[in-house]
Amino acid sequence: MLNKKVKEIMTTDVITTTSDIDVVYAFEKLMEYKISSLPVVED
Protein backbone atom coordinates (compact mmCIF):
# COMPACT_ATOMS: atom_id res chain seq x y z
CA MET A 1 0.00 0.00 0.00
CA LEU A 2 2.90 2.38 0.58
CA ASN A 3 3.64 2.36 -3.15
CA LYS A 4 0.12 3.44 -4.12
CA LYS A 5 -1.09 6.95 -4.84
CA VAL A 6 -3.81 8.41 -2.63
CA LYS A 7 -6.17 8.56 -5.60
CA GLU A 8 -5.90 4.78 -5.94
CA ILE A 9 -7.29 4.10 -2.46
CA MET A 10 -9.36 7.18 -1.60
CA THR A 11 -13.11 7.16 -1.27
CA THR A 12 -14.99 8.85 -4.06
CA ASP A 13 -18.64 9.94 -3.90
CA VAL A 14 -18.34 10.82 -0.22
CA ILE A 15 -21.63 11.29 1.62
CA THR A 16 -21.44 14.58 3.54
CA THR A 17 -23.68 16.89 5.56
CA THR A 18 -23.72 20.44 6.88
CA SER A 19 -23.67 21.54 10.51
CA ASP A 20 -27.28 22.74 10.46
CA ILE A 21 -28.74 19.32 9.62
CA ASP A 22 -31.04 17.56 12.11
CA VAL A 23 -29.28 14.80 14.08
CA VAL A 24 -32.06 12.33 13.28
CA TYR A 25 -31.60 12.98 9.55
CA ALA A 26 -27.84 12.47 9.88
CA PHE A 27 -28.42 9.19 11.73
CA GLU A 28 -30.80 8.04 9.00
CA LYS A 29 -28.11 8.72 6.39
CA LEU A 30 -25.61 6.65 8.38
CA MET A 31 -28.06 3.74 8.41
CA GLU A 32 -29.16 4.18 4.79
CA TYR A 33 -25.64 4.11 3.39
CA LYS A 34 -24.26 1.68 6.01
CA ILE A 35 -21.48 4.10 6.94
CA SER A 36 -19.94 4.93 10.31
CA SER A 37 -19.07 8.58 9.77
CA LEU A 38 -20.55 11.56 8.03
CA PRO A 39 -18.12 14.40 7.26
CA VAL A 40 -19.47 17.86 8.02
CA VAL A 41 -18.64 20.42 5.34
CA GLU A 42 -19.38 24.10 4.88
CA ASP A 43 -19.38 25.92 1.54
mmJSON file of the N, C-alpha and C atoms, coordinates in Angstrom:
{"data_MODEL":{"atom_site":{
"group_PDB":["ATOM","ATOM","ATOM","ATOM","ATOM","ATOM","ATOM","ATOM","ATOM","ATOM","ATOM","ATOM","ATOM","ATOM","ATOM","ATOM","ATOM","ATOM","ATOM","ATOM","ATOM","ATOM","ATOM","ATOM","ATOM","ATOM","ATOM","ATOM","ATOM","ATOM","ATOM","ATOM","ATOM","ATOM","ATOM","ATOM","ATOM","ATOM","ATOM","ATOM","ATOM","ATOM","ATOM","ATOM","ATOM","ATOM","ATOM","ATOM","ATOM","ATOM","ATOM","ATOM","ATOM","ATOM","ATOM","ATOM","ATOM","ATOM","ATOM","ATOM","ATOM","ATOM","ATOM","ATOM","ATOM","ATOM","ATOM","ATOM","ATOM","ATOM","ATOM","ATOM","ATOM","ATOM","ATOM","ATOM","ATOM","ATOM","ATOM","ATOM","ATOM","ATOM","ATOM","ATOM","ATOM","ATOM","ATOM","ATOM","ATOM","ATOM","ATOM","ATOM","ATOM","ATOM","ATOM","ATOM","ATOM","ATOM","ATOM","ATOM","ATOM","ATOM","ATOM","ATOM","ATOM","ATOM","ATOM","ATOM","ATOM","ATOM","ATOM","ATOM","ATOM","ATOM","ATOM","ATOM","ATOM","ATOM","ATOM","ATOM","ATOM","ATOM","ATOM","ATOM","ATOM","ATOM","ATOM","ATOM","ATOM"],
"id":[1,2,3,4,5,6,7,8,9,10,11,12,13,14,15,16,17,18,19,20,21,22,23,24,25,26,27,28,29,30,31,32,33,34,35,36,37,38,39,40,41,42,43,44,45,46,47,48,49,50,51,52,53,54,55,56,57,58,59,60,61,62,63,64,65,66,67,68,69,70,71,72,73,74,75,76,77,78,79,80,81,82,83,84,85,86,87,88,89,90,91,92,93,94,95,96,97,98,99,100,101,102,103,104,105,106,107,108,109,110,111,112,113,114,115,116,117,118,119,120,121,122,123,124,125,126,127,128,129],
"type_symbol":["N","C","C","N","C","C","N","C","C","N","C","C","N","C","C","N","C","C","N","C","C","N","C","C","N","C","C","N","C","C","N","C","C","N","C","C","N","C","C","N","C","C","N","C","C","N","C","C","N","C","C","N","C","C","N","C","C","N","C","C","N","C","C","N","C","C","N","C","C","N","C","C","N","C","C","N","C","C","N","C","C","N","C","C","N","C","C","N","C","C","N","C","C","N","C","C","N","C","C","N","C","C","N","C","C","N","C","C","N","C","C","N","C","C","N","C","C","N","C","C","N","C","C","N","C","C","N","C","C"],
"label_atom_id":["N","CA","C","N","CA","C","N","CA","C","N","CA","C","N","CA","C","N","CA","C","N","CA","C","N","CA","C","N","CA","C","N","CA","C","N","CA","C","N","CA","C","N","CA","C","N","CA","C","N","CA","C","N","CA","C","N","CA","C","N","CA","C","N","CA","C","N","CA","C","N","CA","C","N","CA","C","N","CA","C","N","CA","C","N","CA","C","N","CA","C","N","CA","C","N","CA","C","N","CA","C","N","CA","C","N","CA","C","N","CA","C","N","CA","C","N","CA","C","N","CA","C","N","CA","C","N","CA","C","N","CA","C","N","CA","C","N","CA","C","N","CA","C","N","CA","C","N","CA","C"],
"label_alt_id":[null,null,null,null,null,null,null,null,null,null,null,null,null,null,null,null,null,null,null,null,null,null,null,null,null,null,null,null,null,null,null,null,null,null,null,null,null,null,null,null,null,null,null,null,null,null,null,null,null,null,null,null,null,null,null,null,null,null,null,null,null,null,null,null,null,null,null,null,null,null,null,null,null,null,null,null,null,null,null,null,null,null,null,null,null,null,null,null,null,null,null,null,null,null,null,null,null,null,null,null,null,null,null,null,null,null,null,null,null,null,null,null,null,null,null,null,null,null,null,null,null,null,null,null,null,null,null,null,null],
"label_comp_id":["MET","MET","MET","LEU","LEU","LEU","ASN","ASN","ASN","LYS","LYS","LYS","LYS","LYS","LYS","VAL","VAL","VAL","LYS","LYS","LYS","GLU","GLU","GLU","ILE","ILE","ILE","MET","MET","MET","THR","THR","THR","THR","THR","THR","ASP","ASP","ASP","VAL","VAL","VAL","ILE","ILE","ILE","THR","THR","THR","THR","THR","THR","THR","THR","THR","SER","SER","SER","ASP","ASP","ASP","ILE","ILE","ILE","ASP","ASP","ASP","VAL","VAL","VAL","VAL","VAL","VAL","TYR","TYR","TYR","ALA","ALA","ALA","PHE","PHE","PHE","GLU","GLU","GLU","LYS","LYS","LYS","LEU","LEU","LEU","MET","MET","MET","GLU","GLU","GLU","TYR","TYR","TYR","LYS","LYS","LYS","ILE","ILE","ILE","SER","SER","SER","SER","SER","SER","LEU","LEU","LEU","PRO","PRO","PRO","VAL","VAL","VAL","VAL","VAL","VAL","GLU","GLU","GLU","ASP","ASP","ASP"],
"label_asym_id":["A","A","A","A","A","A","A","A","A","A","A","A","A","A","A","A","A","A","A","A","A","A","A","A","A","A","A","A","A","A","A","A","A","A","A","A","A","A","A","A","A","A","A","A","A","A","A","A","A","A","A","A","A","A","A","A","A","A","A","A","A","A","A","A","A","A","A","A","A","A","A","A","A","A","A","A","A","A","A","A","A","A","A","A","A","A","A","A","A","A","A","A","A","A","A","A","A","A","A","A","A","A","A","A","A","A","A","A","A","A","A","A","A","A","A","A","A","A","A","A","A","A","A","A","A","A","A","A","A"],
"label_entity_id":["1","1","1","1","1","1","1","1","1","1","1","1","1","1","1","1","1","1","1","1","1","1","1","1","1","1","1","1","1","1","1","1","1","1","1","1","1","1","1","1","1","1","1","1","1","1","1","1","1","1","1","1","1","1","1","1","1","1","1","1","1","1","1","1","1","1","1","1","1","1","1","1","1","1","1","1","1","1","1","1","1","1","1","1","1","1","1","1","1","1","1","1","1","1","1","1","1","1","1","1","1","1","1","1","1","1","1","1","1","1","1","1","1","1","1","1","1","1","1","1","1","1","1","1","1","1","1","1","1"],
"label_seq_id":[1,1,1,2,2,2,3,3,3,4,4,4,5,5,5,6,6,6,7,7,7,8,8,8,9,9,9,10,10,10,11,11,11,12,12,12,13,13,13,14,14,14,15,15,15,16,16,16,17,17,17,18,18,18,19,19,19,20,20,20,21,21,21,22,22,22,23,23,23,24,24,24,25,25,25,26,26,26,27,27,27,28,28,28,29,29,29,30,30,30,31,31,31,32,32,32,33,33,33,34,34,34,35,35,35,36,36,36,37,37,37,38,38,38,39,39,39,40,40,40,41,41,41,42,42,42,43,43,43],
"pdbx_PDB_ins_code":[null,null,null,null,null,null,null,null,null,null,null,null,null,null,null,null,null,null,null,null,null,null,null,null,null,null,null,null,null,null,null,null,null,null,null,null,null,null,null,null,null,null,null,null,null,null,null,null,null,null,null,null,null,null,null,null,null,null,null,null,null,null,null,null,null,null,null,null,null,null,null,null,null,null,null,null,null,null,null,null,null,null,null,null,null,null,null,null,null,null,null,null,null,null,null,null,null,null,null,null,null,null,null,null,null,null,null,null,null,null,null,null,null,null,null,null,null,null,null,null,null,null,null,null,null,null,null,null,null],
"Cartn_x":[0.81,0.0,0.86,2.039,2.902,3.333,3.244,3.64,2.485,1.289,0.123,-0.058,-0.719,-1.094,-2.401,-2.593,-3.815,-5.053,-5.011,-6.173,-6.548,-5.621,-5.902,-6.671,-6.633,-7.291,-8.329,-8.448,-9.363,-10.816,-11.685,-13.111,-13.604,-14.361,-14.994,-16.483,-17.204,-18.64,-18.906,-18.215,-18.345,-19.695,-20.375,-21.633,-21.281,-21.767,-21.443,-22.72,-22.564,-23.676,-23.173,-24.089,-23.724,-24.036,-23.516,-23.667,-25.085,-25.915,-27.279,-28.302,-27.845,-28.743,-29.244,-30.445,-31.04,-30.286,-30.032,-29.278,-29.989,-31.301,-32.057,-31.834,-31.845,-31.6,-30.191,-29.221,-27.844,-27.76,-28.415,-28.42,-29.062,-30.146,-30.805,-29.873,-29.076,-28.111,-27.043,-26.589,-25.614,-26.182,-27.422,-28.058,-28.332,-28.816,-29.156,-27.953,-26.835,-25.64,-24.688,-25.088,-24.264,-22.841,-22.762,-21.479,-21.365,-20.152,-19.941,-19.549,-19.387,-19.068,-19.675,-19.914,-20.549,-19.82,-18.88,-18.117,-19.024,-18.737,-19.475,-18.671,-19.313,-18.638,-19.437,-18.753,-19.38,-18.878,-19.774,-19.381,-18.8],
"Cartn_y":[-1.188,0.0,1.261,1.209,2.382,2.863,1.987,2.363,2.919,2.967,3.445,4.945,5.536,6.946,7.056,8.184,8.407,8.198,8.684,8.564,7.114,6.187,4.778,4.129,4.713,4.102,5.006,6.245,7.185,6.841,7.318,7.16,8.262,7.869,8.852,8.863,9.831,9.943,9.914,10.755,10.817,11.419,10.778,11.291,12.298,13.527,14.582,15.238,16.101,16.888,18.267,19.123,20.438,20.486,21.473,21.541,21.875,22.376,22.738,21.624,20.442,19.315,18.725,18.206,17.561,16.257,16.0,14.805,13.533,13.512,12.33,12.072,13.123,12.979,12.433,12.945,12.466,10.985,10.597,9.189,8.313,8.785,8.037,7.84,8.851,8.723,7.676,7.665,6.653,5.254,5.047,3.74,3.416,4.387,4.179,3.741,4.393,4.108,3.126,2.638,1.676,2.203,3.451,4.095,4.442,4.663,4.934,6.376,7.169,8.581,9.407,10.653,11.561,12.897,13.15,14.397,15.631,16.601,17.864,18.878,19.447,20.416,21.704,22.797,24.103,24.693,25.294,25.922,27.285],
"Cartn_z":[0.0,0.0,0.0,0.519,0.576,-0.802,-1.791,-3.145,-3.969,-3.385,-4.117,-3.948,-4.905,-4.841,-4.052,-3.404,-2.629,-3.498,-4.722,-5.6,-5.896,-5.701,-5.943,-4.791,-3.615,-2.461,-1.788,-2.247,-1.601,-1.913,-1.062,-1.268,-2.191,-3.187,-4.06,-3.729,-4.193,-3.904,-2.398,-1.666,-0.217,0.159,1.092,1.622,2.712,2.582,3.542,4.052,5.034,5.563,5.949,6.37,6.878,8.367,9.053,10.507,10.955,10.067,10.456,10.236,9.875,9.619,10.934,10.943,12.106,12.41,13.676,14.083,13.63,13.701,13.276,11.787,10.988,9.552,9.302,10.033,9.88,10.237,11.323,11.73,10.653,10.07,8.999,7.809,7.486,6.386,6.715,7.963,8.382,8.17,8.561,8.414,6.943,6.199,4.793,3.969,4.174,3.385,4.058,5.262,6.009,6.193,6.689,6.937,8.415,8.88,10.307,10.595,9.557,9.772,8.647,8.967,8.025,8.112,7.209,7.263,7.178,8.016,8.019,7.215,6.2,5.34,5.29,5.05,4.877,3.569,2.809,1.539,1.771],
"occupancy":[1.0,1.0,1.0,1.0,1.0,1.0,1.0,1.0,1.0,1.0,1.0,1.0,1.0,1.0,1.0,1.0,1.0,1.0,1.0,1.0,1.0,1.0,1.0,1.0,1.0,1.0,1.0,1.0,1.0,1.0,1.0,1.0,1.0,1.0,1.0,1.0,1.0,1.0,1.0,1.0,1.0,1.0,1.0,1.0,1.0,1.0,1.0,1.0,1.0,1.0,1.0,1.0,1.0,1.0,1.0,1.0,1.0,1.0,1.0,1.0,1.0,1.0,1.0,1.0,1.0,1.0,1.0,1.0,1.0,1.0,1.0,1.0,1.0,1.0,1.0,1.0,1.0,1.0,1.0,1.0,1.0,1.0,1.0,1.0,1.0,1.0,1.0,1.0,1.0,1.0,1.0,1.0,1.0,1.0,1.0,1.0,1.0,1.0,1.0,1.0,1.0,1.0,1.0,1.0,1.0,1.0,1.0,1.0,1.0,1.0,1.0,1.0,1.0,1.0,1.0,1.0,1.0,1.0,1.0,1.0,1.0,1.0,1.0,1.0,1.0,1.0,1.0,1.0,1.0],
"B_iso_or_equiv":[0.0,0.0,0.0,0.0,0.0,0.0,0.0,0.0,0.0,0.0,0.0,0.0,0.0,0.0,0.0,0.0,0.0,0.0,0.0,0.0,0.0,0.0,0.0,0.0,0.0,0.0,0.0,0.0,0.0,0.0,0.0,0.0,0.0,0.0,0.0,0.0,0.0,0.0,0.0,0.0,0.0,0.0,0.0,0.0,0.0,0.0,0.0,0.0,0.0,0.0,0.0,0.0,0.0,0.0,0.0,0.0,0.0,0.0,0.0,0.0,0.0,0.0,0.0,0.0,0.0,0.0,0.0,0.0,0.0,0.0,0.0,0.0,0.0,0.0,0.0,0.0,0.0,0.0,0.0,0.0,0.0,0.0,0.0,0.0,0.0,0.0,0.0,0.0,0.0,0.0,0.0,0.0,0.0,0.0,0.0,0.0,0.0,0.0,0.0,0.0,0.0,0.0,0.0,0.0,0.0,0.0,0.0,0.0,0.0,0.0,0.0,0.0,0.0,0.0,0.0,0.0,0.0,0.0,0.0,0.0,0.0,0.0,0.0,0.0,0.0,0.0,0.0,0.0,0.0],
"pdbx_formal_charge":[null,null,null,null,null,null,null,null,null,null,null,null,null,null,null,null,null,null,null,null,null,null,null,null,null,null,null,null,null,null,null,null,null,null,null,null,null,null,null,null,null,null,null,null,null,null,null,null,null,null,null,null,null,null,null,null,null,null,null,null,null,null,null,null,null,null,null,null,null,null,null,null,null,null,null,null,null,null,null,null,null,null,null,null,null,null,null,null,null,null,null,null,null,null,null,null,null,null,null,null,null,null,null,null,null,null,null,null,null,null,null,null,null,null,null,null,null,null,null,null,null,null,null,null,null,null,null,null,null],
"auth_seq_id":[1,1,1,2,2,2,3,3,3,4,4,4,5,5,5,6,6,6,7,7,7,8,8,8,9,9,9,10,10,10,11,11,11,12,12,12,13,13,13,14,14,14,15,15,15,16,16,16,17,17,17,18,18,18,19,19,19,20,20,20,21,21,21,22,22,22,23,23,23,24,24,24,25,25,25,26,26,26,27,27,27,28,28,28,29,29,29,30,30,30,31,31,31,32,32,32,33,33,33,34,34,34,35,35,35,36,36,36,37,37,37,38,38,38,39,39,39,40,40,40,41,41,41,42,42,42,43,43,43],
"auth_comp_id":["MET","MET","MET","LEU","LEU","LEU","ASN","ASN","ASN","LYS","LYS","LYS","LYS","LYS","LYS","VAL","VAL","VAL","LYS","LYS","LYS","GLU","GLU","GLU","ILE","ILE","ILE","MET","MET","MET","THR","THR","THR","THR","THR","THR","ASP","ASP","ASP","VAL","VAL","VAL","ILE","ILE","ILE","THR","THR","THR","THR","THR","THR","THR","THR","THR","SER","SER","SER","ASP","ASP","ASP","ILE","ILE","ILE","ASP","ASP","ASP","VAL","VAL","VAL","VAL","VAL","VAL","TYR","TYR","TYR","ALA","ALA","ALA","PHE","PHE","PHE","GLU","GLU","GLU","LYS","LYS","LYS","LEU","LEU","LEU","MET","MET","MET","GLU","GLU","GLU","TYR","TYR","TYR","LYS","LYS","LYS","ILE","ILE","ILE","SER","SER","SER","SER","SER","SER","LEU","LEU","LEU","PRO","PRO","PRO","VAL","VAL","VAL","VAL","VAL","VAL","GLU","GLU","GLU","ASP","ASP","ASP"],
"auth_asym_id":["A","A","A","A","A","A","A","A","A","A","A","A","A","A","A","A","A","A","A","A","A","A","A","A","A","A","A","A","A","A","A","A","A","A","A","A","A","A","A","A","A","A","A","A","A","A","A","A","A","A","A","A","A","A","A","A","A","A","A","A","A","A","A","A","A","A","A","A","A","A","A","A","A","A","A","A","A","A","A","A","A","A","A","A","A","A","A","A","A","A","A","A","A","A","A","A","A","A","A","A","A","A","A","A","A","A","A","A","A","A","A","A","A","A","A","A","A","A","A","A","A","A","A","A","A","A","A","A","A"],
"auth_atom_id":["N","CA","C","N","CA","C","N","CA","C","N","CA","C","N","CA","C","N","CA","C","N","CA","C","N","CA","C","N","CA","C","N","CA","C","N","CA","C","N","CA","C","N","CA","C","N","CA","C","N","CA","C","N","CA","C","N","CA","C","N","CA","C","N","CA","C","N","CA","C","N","CA","C","N","CA","C","N","CA","C","N","CA","C","N","CA","C","N","CA","C","N","CA","C","N","CA","C","N","CA","C","N","CA","C","N","CA","C","N","CA","C","N","CA","C","N","CA","C","N","CA","C","N","CA","C","N","CA","C","N","CA","C","N","CA","C","N","CA","C","N","CA","C","N","CA","C","N","CA","C"],
"pdbx_PDB_model_num":[1,1,1,1,1,1,1,1,1,1,1,1,1,1,1,1,1,1,1,1,1,1,1,1,1,1,1,1,1,1,1,1,1,1,1,1,1,1,1,1,1,1,1,1,1,1,1,1,1,1,1,1,1,1,1,1,1,1,1,1,1,1,1,1,1,1,1,1,1,1,1,1,1,1,1,1,1,1,1,1,1,1,1,1,1,1,1,1,1,1,1,1,1,1,1,1,1,1,1,1,1,1,1,1,1,1,1,1,1,1,1,1,1,1,1,1,1,1,1,1,1,1,1,1,1,1,1,1,1]
}}}
